Amino acid sequence: MSHRDVDLAHLSAGVVTPVADEQERRAEVSLRPGTLDAFVGQRELVRHLEIVLGSAKARHQSADHLLFAGPPGLGKTSLASIVAVEMGSGLRITSGPVLSRPGGDVLFIDEIHRLSRAVEEVLYPAMEDRRLDVMIGRGPSARSIRLDLPNFTLVGATTRTGLVAAPLRDRFGFIGQLDLYDVDELAVIAQRSALLLDVNLQGDAAMIIASRSRGTPRIANRLLRRVRDFAAVQGHRVVDDSVVVEALELFGVDEYGLDKIDRRILGLLCGQFANQPVGLTTLAHACGEEPATIEDAYEPYLLREGLLIRTPRGRVSTEKAYRHLGVSPHSGGLF
């Protein structure tokens, strides 16, 4: 491997995690669709939004408060931006842990399940009656004043619907669940993003990227950017099937969309812990990762693909995992 390959290889960590850091969030802005017509996938949800937003515009009113739920990277922030565009409103973006008070034409709160109880209490009258009760002063001299708010639409996003407090959840007029994308939809997204990034995809390049994107547009766009980087360093003007496969192999993303952490988890379950359940904490320590990272970023996909299962006693690899790693289950079966 050349020194240029080494320079690329160090970027591979976390390449298939669905969570984005702040730098990647800024990079995603240019790739986001601007309207519902341009939004790929989530057909049922998009149809429902067309009705909800279309009705509000016909009545010249603000749309109902909206809650989008689903795994990270599926387009919740993009939909919030689209809601603002469709309603001809401004957009203010914040997150649950840092929100202090509501405001703006369309207020988007990411990670809304992490709101503090105090902020939730402020939001209830703001969402229902468009008013804000503010305490001025402290002690016996403290007094409350009521501020009337302009009409606004609150758009919340959560990866854990069950953690959204029931009183808050009940105040949303529409709750939309985002599902994982199929390969054809991701291929369309990859092809669209390639045009925006001036990447010349040929043959089945977009489909190969899509098939390794774990059903998540964010991962598809991230893999596309890594393929673009590889092609630029290697001097490929055209990105065909072989270039994509070589690039993704360099970054450690296999045909299942697994990266080195995924394979390390399966390797432990099929090797050191073969034929016996293992607890999350033990598995995390063996992998050198935090338990929350294993549980939130890696385990859901491995479960969904049938590569591991969770039992009351712990995690166990499946026969599919053994086949994927090219090893044979130890004598005595999996259990």
N, C-alpha and C positions, 0 to 999 in steps of 0.2 A: 504494500500500500504506500502511495506517495505521500509526501508531507501535505499536499493539498487535500488528499483523502482524509488524513488525520484531522486537518482543520475542520472539515465537514463533519467528521464522526463525533466530535465533541458536542455537537448540537443535538444529538439524537435523544438525549435524556428527556423523557416526558413527551415524546413526539405524538403519542396517541392518547394522552390524557385529555379528557374533554374540557378541563378547566383552563381558562385563559388568564395570563397575567396582564398587567396594565398595558405593557408595550404591545402585546398581541391584540388587545381590545382596540387600540388605536389603529392597528394595521387592518383590522376587520371592517372598519367603518367604510372604506372605499369599496368593499365587496358586497355590502349589504344591499338587498333590493329596496327600491324606494316606494313601491306601491304593492297593493295586494295582487294585482295582475302579474307582477314580476316575481312574486314569491313562489318558490318551487316547493311542492310537497304539502303535507297537512291539509289535504283537500277539504275535508269536512269542516275543520276549524276555520279555514279561509272562507268557505261559504257562509258559515254562521256569522263571521265578522262582517262580511259584506252586508248581511241583513241588519245587524245591530248598528253598524256605522251609517248605512244608507238611511235607516229609519230616523236616526238622530239628526242627520243633515236635512232630511225632508221636513222635520219639525223645527229646524233651526235651534236645536238644543244641544247641550253637551251629551256625549255618549255615557251610558252607564259605566260604572267602575268595572274594570276588567282584571281578572286574575289568570295568568298563564302559568301552568304547572308542567313540569317534565324535567328529564335529565339535562345537565349542562350542555351547551353547544348546539341546541336544536333550533334556535332562532327567537327566543323570547324577547331579547333586546331589540332585534330587528322588527318584530311585530309591534313593539311599543313605538318605535320610530315611525312605522307605517301608520299607526293609529293617529299620531300627531299630524302627519302629512295629509291623510285622508280627511281629517277634520279641519284642516287649515289652521292648526294651532301650534304654539310653541311647545317644546319638549324640555323638561328638566329631569335629569337623571341623577339618582342618588342610590344609596344602598341601605338596607335595614340597620346595620350597626352604627351608621353615622348620621342618620336622618334626625333633624332637630324639630322641624315644623313643616307642614305641607305648603305648597304654593305652585303657581304656574298653570298654564292652560291644560297640559297633560303632564302629570307627575308620575314618573316611572321609578318604582322602588324595587331594586333587585334584592334578592335574599330577604324577602319580606317576612319570612318565618323567624328572622333574627331580630325583629323589632323589639325594643324594650317595652315593658308594660306601660311605662309613663307615656311613651310616644303613641302606643295603641290607644290609650285613653284620650289623647288629643285628636287622633284621627277619627274616632267614632262620630262626634258631632260635626267634624269637618266634612266627612263623607255623606252624612245623612242630611244635615241642615245647612251646610255651607257656612258654618260659623266656627270661630276659634275662641275658646275661653282662655284668657291669659291672666296669671296671677302677678300682681305688682306689689313689691315690697315683701317684708317678712314679719312674722310674729303678729301681735295684735293689730298692727297697722296695715297688714296685708289686705288687699282688695282685689276682686276679680273684675275684669272688663271683658266685654264680648265684642269681637271683631267679626264683621260680615266679610265673607270670602267671595270672590267672583266664582262663577261656575267653572268647575274643573273636572277632569276625568283622571282618576287614579288608576294606574296600570301597575299591578304587582306581579312579580315573578318569583317562583319558588321551585326548588328541586325536591322539597319535602312537604307535600300538601298537608300531611298529618300533623306537622308541627306548627301550622298556621292556626292561631287561636280561633275557636269556633265563632265567637262574636265578630271577629274581624272578617273571617271567611264569609259569614252570612251577609255582610254588607256589600259584597260584590254582586253586581247584577248579572255577570256572565263569567263563568269559569271554563277555560279552555285547556284541554290536556294535549300536550305535544307528544307525539310518538316518534320512535326511531324511523329513519328514512330507509326506503329500499334502494337497492344498488342503482336502478335506472334513474331514480330521482337524484341521487348523489352524482351520477355521471353528468347529468344536465347541469348541476351546480358547478362541478369541476370545470366543465367546458365553458360555462359563462365566466367563471373567475379567471380562467386561462386567457380569455379575450381581454379582460380588464387588466391583467398583469402582463399582456403581450407575450404569452407563452404559446408556441405553436404546437399544440397536441395533435398527433396523427395516429391513425389506426385505432387500436383499443386502449390507448393510453389513459383516457378519461375513465373508462370502465375498470381498468386495473386499479387506479387510484380509488375509485368508488368502492370496489370490493374489499379494500383494506382499510376503510374509514370507519368501521364499527358503527355504521348507521348514523353518523354524526357529521353535519355539514362543517362544523368548525374543524374537525379532524381532517376532512377532505381538503379544505382550503389550506390547512397547515402542511399536509403532505404535498400538495401542489407547490407550495412555496419552497419546500425542501427539494423537490424535483427541479424546480426552476434554478435554485442555487447550484445543484449538482450539474445541470446542463450548462450553466454559465461557466463554471470552473473547468469543466471538461471540454468546452468549446462546441457543444452540440446546438446547432441552430434549430433543428427539428427534434421534438421530443416524441419519439415513437415508443412502441411497447418495450423494446429492449432497454432503452434509456430509463424508462420508469422503473422497470424491474431491477436494474442495476442500482439506481438511486435508492429505492426503498430497501433493498438488501443492505446497502451501505449503512442506512440509518436503522437497521435492525428490525424492520417491519415485515413480517412474513405474510404468507397468503391468507392467513386468518385475521390479519390486522393486529397480531400480537407483537409486543416489543420485548426487550430483554427482561423487563421486570415481570411481565406476564409469564414468560418462559421460565424465569427463576422461580416463581411461585409454583408453577406446574412441575418443574424439575424437583423441587423439594417434596411436593406431594407424591410424586411418582418414584422418588428415590429415597431420601432420608426418612420420610414419613410414610412410605408405601404401606398400604393395607391397614392403616390405622388413622382414625380421626385426629386432627390437630387443631388446637385452639387458635383464635385470631392473634392473640398477643404473642404466642410462641412462633407462629408463622411470620409475623411482622419482624420479630427480633432476628429470626433466621434469614430473612430477606434484607435486613438492614433498612427497613422502611417503617414509618409510623403506622400503627394499627388503623387510624382513621383514613390514611392514604390507601391502604390495601382495601378497606371496606368500601370506600366511596369511589375511588378512581379505577380500581382494577377488578375487584371481585364481581360487580354487577355484570360486566361483559362476559367474564368467564362462566358465570352462572347461566347467563342467557344462551351462550353457545354450547352448553352442556359439557363443559370441560372440567367443572368441579361441582360438587353439591355440598350443601350445608346440612349436617345432621345435628341432633341434640347434643352430641359429644364433640362436634367440631367439623372441620373441612376435610373432604375426601375427594381425590381425583377420580375421574371416570375412565372407562375404557377408551373413549374418544381422545382423552388427554394422552394416554399411553401411546395410542396410534400416531397422534400428531408429533409426539417427541421421538417416535421410532424406537420405543423400548417396550419390553414385554412385562405385563403385571407379574409380580412375585407370586410364587406358588401360594395357594390358599385363597386366591380371589382378592377382590377389592375390600371386602368387609370381614 
